[in-house]
Amino acid sequence: MSTAASLPDRVFALLNALRPAPQAVNARERLRVLLGAGLGIALAGALSQAVMAPGLPWLVAPLGASAVLVFGLPASPLAQPWAVVGGNTVSALVGIACMAWLPLPPLAVAAVAVALAIGMMFLLRCLHPPGGAASLLMVITATQDWHFAFVPVALNSLLLVLAGVAYNSATGRRYPHAQHVTAPPPATGATVAPPRFGDAELDAVLARYNQVLDVPRDDLADLLHEAELLSYRNRLGGLRCADIMSTPVITVEFGTPLAEAWALLQQHRIKALPVVDRVQRVVGIVTRADFMRAAEADQREGLSGRLQALLRPSPSTHSTKPEVVGQIMTRQVRVASADRPIAELVPLFSATGHHHLPIVGEQARLVGILTQSDLVKALSHGP
């Protein structure tokens, strides 16, 4: 009974697995796509008909499938200009060659033509699904004229691509969509959270996946980063820096002696001290690493001895050795405002090795400091 009872459930589960997923495309985008495809086909057909000799077909059927990609998926690697023009043209040439040279039954010729067309598109990096149809069309129509691959197939494809460039650009879609994009440098003074993974990691995962993706690599990386950020936002709710930052902040000034600053680090068991001016604006930050770097500059034997020598005030009025915090601090300091969402800063701490981030309020004055420990507590408790 249990087996018989579960059979309908299995059938339902199978049918449900085959059900297409909903498309996250609004009515405006759908209208944009269908208008573009219609205009593109009309333009390609009209211009082809105007320049072609009478009696030749002025449109080939695979162009309809190409229009779906060019206007519906303009970012797809399968829809880029070389994929459209190269894929359709090369595939048509393969179909004509198979029709002319293979002494096989039509069905066998059709199968070989499509398979070889796919292989050539892989080889030439112009994989384009309608290319398979273009190759098959040559066999079905028994076409053996090599010119047919160029007129109308290549001509149709080129005109469709040109229409796609004009229409997609005019309607806010990047086309052609470069497949190797270098991220632009951040604006001066901007705080940008770096990605959690780099190009090498993404390439390794794509190589392991080992399948053709219908998403450009740069868009895939952007989508993953945005999904990660949204996940952090959902987990952290509306928390902002002011909600979890540590206060009060132990600070030093530019002229604070090195021995005094080091004592504060040791006494409070912290790794960094914001350096502020008289009105509490951040002008730098001094860390344990800054002390270690300054101590390494001395040629004396042993780290402990070099550190003690660095902290010991020079008896003379003129010294080449650093004496105050301002001489060893890091001047370029990344800060965040008190009302900034915590979720935006999680990638910054996890990807760059940041352990502390000064938090500023009105008039850019220091109001707190955000540490890795603060973030861990917030993530463990959630919103």
C-alpha positions as CSV (number, residue, x, y, z in Angstrom):
1,M,0.0,0.0,0.0
2,S,2.7,2.4,0.9
3,T,4.4,1.9,-2.6
4,A,1.1,2.4,-4.4
5,A,0.3,5.5,-2.3
6,S,3.7,7.1,-3.1
7,L,3.5,6.6,-6.8
8,P,1.2,9.7,-7.5
9,D,3.6,11.7,-5.3
10,R,6.5,10.6,-7.4
11,V,4.8,11.5,-10.6
12,F,3.8,14.8,-9.2
13,A,7.3,15.5,-8.0
14,L,8.6,14.6,-11.5
15,L,6.2,16.9,-13.2
16,N,6.9,19.7,-10.7
17,A,10.6,19.3,-11.5
18,L,9.9,19.9,-15.2
19,R,7.9,23.0,-14.6
20,P,9.7,26.1,-15.8
21,A,10.9,28.5,-13.2
22,P,9.2,31.9,-13.0
23,Q,11.1,34.7,-14.9
24,A,12.1,37.7,-12.9
25,V,11.3,40.0,-15.8
26,N,8.7,42.7,-15.6
27,A,6.1,43.7,-18.3
28,R,8.2,46.7,-19.4
29,E,11.3,44.5,-20.1
30,R,9.1,41.9,-22.0
31,L,7.7,44.7,-24.1
32,R,11.2,46.0,-24.8
33,V,12.3,42.6,-26.0
34,L,9.4,41.8,-28.3
35,L,9.5,45.3,-29.9
36,G,13.2,45.0,-30.4
37,A,13.0,41.5,-32.0
38,G,10.2,42.7,-34.3
39,L,12.1,45.8,-35.4
40,G,15.4,43.8,-35.8
41,I,13.8,41.2,-38.0
42,A,12.0,43.8,-40.1
43,L,15.2,45.9,-40.6
44,A,17.3,42.9,-41.5
45,G,14.7,41.6,-43.9
46,A,14.0,44.9,-45.6
47,L,17.7,45.7,-46.1
48,S,18.5,42.2,-47.3
49,Q,15.7,42.2,-49.7
50,A,16.9,45.6,-51.1
51,V,20.4,44.4,-51.9
52,M,19.9,40.7,-52.8
53,A,19.2,39.4,-56.3
54,P,15.6,38.4,-57.1
55,G,14.7,34.9,-56.4
56,L,16.9,34.4,-53.3
57,P,15.2,34.1,-49.9
58,W,15.7,37.4,-48.1
59,L,15.4,35.9,-44.6
60,V,16.5,32.6,-43.1
61,A,14.5,30.9,-40.4
62,P,17.3,30.6,-37.8
63,L,17.4,34.4,-37.6
64,G,14.2,34.3,-35.6
65,A,16.0,32.4,-32.8
66,S,19.0,34.7,-33.1
67,A,16.6,37.7,-32.5
68,V,15.4,36.1,-29.2
69,L,19.0,36.0,-28.0
70,V,20.1,39.4,-29.3
71,F,17.2,41.3,-27.9
72,G,16.0,39.1,-25.0
73,L,19.5,38.1,-23.7
74,P,21.8,40.8,-24.8
75,A,24.3,40.0,-22.0
76,S,24.6,36.4,-22.9
77,P,27.9,35.1,-24.4
78,L,25.7,33.2,-26.9
79,A,24.2,36.5,-28.2
80,Q,27.4,38.5,-28.8
81,P,28.1,39.8,-32.3
82,W,30.8,37.3,-33.1
83,A,28.6,34.4,-31.8
84,V,25.7,35.5,-34.0
85,V,27.5,36.3,-37.2
86,G,30.3,33.7,-36.8
87,G,28.0,31.0,-35.4
88,N,25.4,31.2,-38.1
89,T,27.8,31.6,-41.0
90,V,30.2,28.9,-40.0
91,S,27.4,26.5,-39.3
92,A,25.8,27.2,-42.7
93,L,29.2,26.5,-44.4
94,V,29.4,23.2,-42.5
95,G,25.9,22.2,-43.6
96,I,26.7,23.1,-47.2
97,A,30.0,21.1,-47.1
98,C,28.2,18.1,-45.6
99,M,25.5,18.2,-48.2
100,A,28.1,18.5,-51.0
101,W,30.7,16.0,-49.9
102,L,29.0,13.3,-47.7
103,P,27.5,10.4,-49.7
104,L,25.1,9.5,-46.9
105,P,21.4,9.3,-46.5
106,P,19.8,12.8,-45.7
107,L,19.1,11.9,-42.1
108,A,22.8,10.9,-41.5
109,V,24.0,14.0,-43.3
110,A,21.7,16.2,-41.1
111,A,23.0,14.6,-37.9
112,V,26.7,14.9,-38.9
113,A,26.2,18.5,-40.1
114,V,24.7,19.7,-36.8
115,A,27.3,17.8,-34.7
116,L,30.2,19.3,-36.8
117,A,28.7,22.8,-36.7
118,I,28.6,22.6,-32.9
119,G,32.2,21.5,-32.9
120,M,33.3,24.3,-35.2
121,M,31.5,26.9,-33.1
122,F,33.2,25.6,-29.9
123,L,36.6,25.7,-31.8
124,L,36.0,29.3,-33.0
125,R,34.4,30.5,-29.8
126,C,31.2,31.5,-31.5
127,L,28.7,29.0,-29.9
128,H,25.3,30.2,-31.0
129,P,22.2,27.9,-30.7
130,P,20.6,29.0,-33.9
131,G,23.8,28.0,-35.7
132,G,22.6,24.4,-35.3
133,A,19.4,25.3,-37.1
134,A,21.4,27.1,-39.8
135,S,23.4,23.9,-40.5
136,L,20.3,21.8,-40.5
137,L,18.5,24.2,-42.9
138,M,21.3,23.8,-45.5
139,V,20.7,20.0,-45.5
140,I,16.9,20.1,-45.5
141,T,16.9,22.5,-48.5
142,A,19.7,20.6,-50.2
143,T,21.7,23.8,-50.5
144,Q,25.1,23.3,-52.1
145,D,25.8,26.9,-53.2
146,W,28.6,28.3,-51.0
147,H,27.5,31.9,-51.5
148,F,24.3,31.1,-49.6
149,A,26.3,31.0,-46.3
150,F,27.2,34.7,-46.9
151,V,24.1,35.9,-48.6
152,P,21.6,35.7,-47.0
153,V,22.9,34.0,-43.8
154,A,25.9,36.2,-42.9
155,L,24.2,39.3,-44.3
156,N,21.0,38.6,-42.2
157,S,23.1,38.0,-39.1
158,L,25.2,41.1,-39.5
159,L,22.1,43.4,-40.0
160,L,20.4,41.8,-37.0
161,V,23.5,42.5,-34.9
162,L,23.6,46.1,-36.0
163,A,20.0,46.5,-35.2
164,G,20.7,45.0,-31.8
165,V,23.5,47.4,-31.1
166,A,21.3,50.4,-31.9
167,Y,18.2,49.2,-30.1
168,N,19.8,47.8,-27.0
169,S,21.9,50.8,-26.5
170,A,18.9,53.1,-27.0
171,T,16.8,51.1,-24.4
172,G,19.5,51.0,-21.7
173,R,21.0,47.5,-22.3
174,R,24.8,47.1,-22.9
175,Y,25.4,45.5,-26.2
176,P,27.9,44.2,-27.2
177,H,28.5,43.0,-23.7
178,A,32.3,42.6,-23.1
179,Q,33.1,39.2,-21.7
180,H,36.3,40.3,-19.9
181,V,35.5,43.4,-17.9
182,T,37.9,45.1,-15.4
183,A,36.1,46.8,-12.6
184,P,36.6,50.6,-12.7
185,P,38.6,52.1,-9.8
186,P,36.5,53.4,-6.9
187,A,35.9,57.2,-6.7
188,T,38.3,59.2,-4.6
189,G,37.4,58.9,-1.0
190,A,34.9,56.2,-1.6
191,T,34.7,53.2,0.7
192,V,34.1,50.1,-1.3
193,A,33.7,46.6,0.2
194,P,36.0,44.2,-1.7
195,P,34.7,40.9,-3.0
196,R,34.8,37.8,-0.9
197,F,36.4,35.9,-3.7
198,G,38.7,36.7,-6.6
199,D,39.1,35.9,-10.2
200,A,41.1,32.8,-9.6
201,E,38.5,31.3,-7.3
202,L,35.6,32.1,-9.7
203,D,37.6,30.6,-12.6
204,A,38.3,27.5,-10.6
205,V,34.6,27.0,-9.8
206,L,33.6,27.6,-13.4
207,A,36.2,25.1,-14.6
208,R,34.8,22.5,-12.1
209,Y,31.3,23.2,-13.3
210,N,32.4,22.4,-16.8
211,Q,29.3,23.5,-18.6
212,V,28.4,26.4,-21.0
213,L,26.9,29.2,-19.0
214,D,24.4,31.6,-20.6
215,V,25.6,34.4,-18.2
216,P,28.7,36.6,-18.8
217,R,31.4,36.1,-16.3
218,D,31.4,39.7,-15.0
219,D,27.6,39.6,-14.5
220,L,27.8,36.3,-12.7
221,A,30.4,37.7,-10.2
222,D,28.2,40.8,-9.6
223,L,25.1,38.7,-9.0
224,L,27.0,36.5,-6.5
225,H,28.4,39.6,-4.6
226,E,24.9,41.2,-4.5
227,A,23.3,38.0,-3.3
228,E,26.0,37.8,-0.5
229,L,25.4,41.4,0.5
230,L,21.6,40.8,0.6
231,S,22.2,37.7,2.8
232,Y,24.1,39.8,5.2
233,R,21.4,42.5,5.2
234,N,18.7,39.9,6.0
235,R,20.7,38.4,8.8
236,L,21.7,41.7,10.3
237,G,18.4,43.4,9.8
238,G,18.6,47.2,10.2
239,L,21.7,47.2,12.4
240,R,24.0,50.2,11.8
241,C,27.5,50.9,13.0
242,A,26.3,53.0,15.9
243,D,24.3,50.0,17.2
244,I,27.3,47.7,17.8
245,M,30.5,49.9,17.8
246,S,32.7,50.0,20.8
247,T,32.8,53.1,22.9
248,P,34.5,55.0,24.4
249,V,37.5,54.9,22.0
250,I,41.1,54.9,23.3
251,T,42.9,57.5,21.1
252,V,46.2,59.2,20.7
253,E,47.4,62.4,19.0
254,F,50.0,63.1,16.5
255,G,52.5,64.1,19.1
256,T,51.9,61.3,21.6
257,P,55.2,59.7,22.5
258,L,55.7,56.2,21.1
259,A,56.2,54.7,24.6
260,E,52.9,56.1,25.8
261,A,51.0,54.8,22.7
262,W,52.6,51.3,23.1
263,A,51.6,51.2,26.8
264,L,48.0,52.0,25.8
265,L,48.0,49.1,23.4
266,Q,49.4,46.8,26.0
267,Q,47.2,48.0,28.8
268,H,43.9,47.7,27.0
269,R,44.9,44.7,24.9
270,I,43.9,46.3,21.6
271,K,45.5,46.3,18.2
272,A,45.0,49.8,17.0
273,L,44.7,53.4,18.2
274,P,43.0,56.1,16.1
275,V,45.0,59.2,15.9
276,V,42.9,62.3,16.2
277,D,43.3,66.1,16.2
278,R,42.1,68.5,18.8
279,V,38.5,68.3,17.6
280,Q,38.4,64.5,17.4
281,R,38.8,64.2,13.7
282,V,40.7,61.1,12.5
283,V,44.0,61.9,11.0
284,G,45.6,58.5,11.1
285,I,45.7,55.2,12.9
286,V,48.6,53.4,14.6
287,T,48.7,49.7,15.0
288,R,50.9,47.1,16.5
289,A,52.1,46.3,13.0
290,D,53.2,49.9,12.6
291,F,55.4,49.6,15.7
292,M,56.9,46.3,14.4
293,R,57.7,47.9,11.0
294,A,59.4,50.9,12.7
295,A,61.3,48.6,15.0
296,E,62.6,46.5,12.1
297,A,64.2,49.6,10.5
298,D,66.8,49.5,13.3
299,Q,69.7,47.2,12.7
300,R,70.1,46.0,16.3
301,E,69.9,42.3,17.0
302,G,66.6,40.8,18.3
303,L,63.1,42.1,17.9
304,S,62.7,42.8,21.6
305,G,65.8,44.9,21.7
306,R,64.8,46.8,18.6
307,L,61.4,47.5,20.0
308,Q,62.8,48.8,23.3
309,A,65.2,51.0,21.4
310,L,62.3,52.4,19.4
311,L,60.2,53.2,22.5
312,R,63.2,54.8,24.4
313,P,63.2,58.6,24.0
314,S,66.3,60.0,22.3
315,P,68.4,62.1,24.7
316,S,69.3,64.6,21.9
317,T,67.1,67.3,20.5
318,H,67.7,66.0,16.9
319,S,67.1,62.3,16.1
320,T,66.5,60.2,13.0
321,K,64.6,57.7,15.0
322,P,60.8,58.1,15.2
323,E,59.8,59.6,18.5
324,V,56.0,60.3,18.3
325,V,53.0,58.5,16.9
326,G,52.7,60.8,13.9
327,Q,56.0,59.5,12.5
328,I,54.9,55.9,12.3
329,M,51.1,56.0,11.9
330,T,49.2,55.0,8.8
331,R,47.8,58.2,7.3
332,Q,45.3,56.7,4.9
333,V,42.5,55.5,7.2
334,R,39.3,53.8,6.1
335,V,36.4,55.1,8.2
336,A,32.6,54.6,8.2
337,S,29.7,56.7,9.2
338,A,27.8,55.9,12.3
339,D,24.5,55.3,10.4
340,R,26.1,53.0,7.8
341,P,24.5,49.5,7.6
342,I,26.6,46.8,9.2
343,A,25.9,44.5,6.3
344,E,27.9,46.6,3.9
345,L,31.0,46.3,6.0
346,V,31.1,42.5,6.6
347,P,32.9,41.8,3.3
348,L,35.4,44.5,4.1
349,F,36.5,42.8,7.3
350,S,36.4,39.3,5.9
351,A,38.3,39.9,2.7
352,T,41.0,42.5,3.5
353,G,42.1,41.5,7.0
354,H,40.7,44.6,8.6
355,H,40.5,44.3,12.4
356,H,39.2,47.7,13.3
357,L,37.3,50.6,11.6
358,P,37.0,54.0,13.1
359,I,33.3,55.3,13.1
360,V,32.6,58.9,12.6
361,G,29.6,61.0,13.3
362,E,28.7,64.7,12.7
363,Q,31.4,66.8,11.2
364,A,33.5,63.6,10.7
365,R,34.4,63.4,14.4
366,L,35.3,60.1,15.9
367,V,32.4,58.5,17.9
368,G,33.4,54.9,18.1
369,I,35.4,52.0,16.6
370,L,34.1,48.8,15.0
371,T,36.1,45.6,15.5
372,Q,35.9,42.1,14.2
373,S,34.7,41.0,17.6
374,D,31.8,43.4,17.3
375,L,30.8,42.0,13.9
376,V,31.1,38.4,15.1
377,K,28.7,39.2,18.0
378,A,26.2,40.8,15.6
379,L,26.3,37.9,13.2
380,S,25.9,35.3,15.9
381,H,22.9,37.0,17.4
382,G,21.3,38.1,14.1
383,P,18.7,40.9,13.8
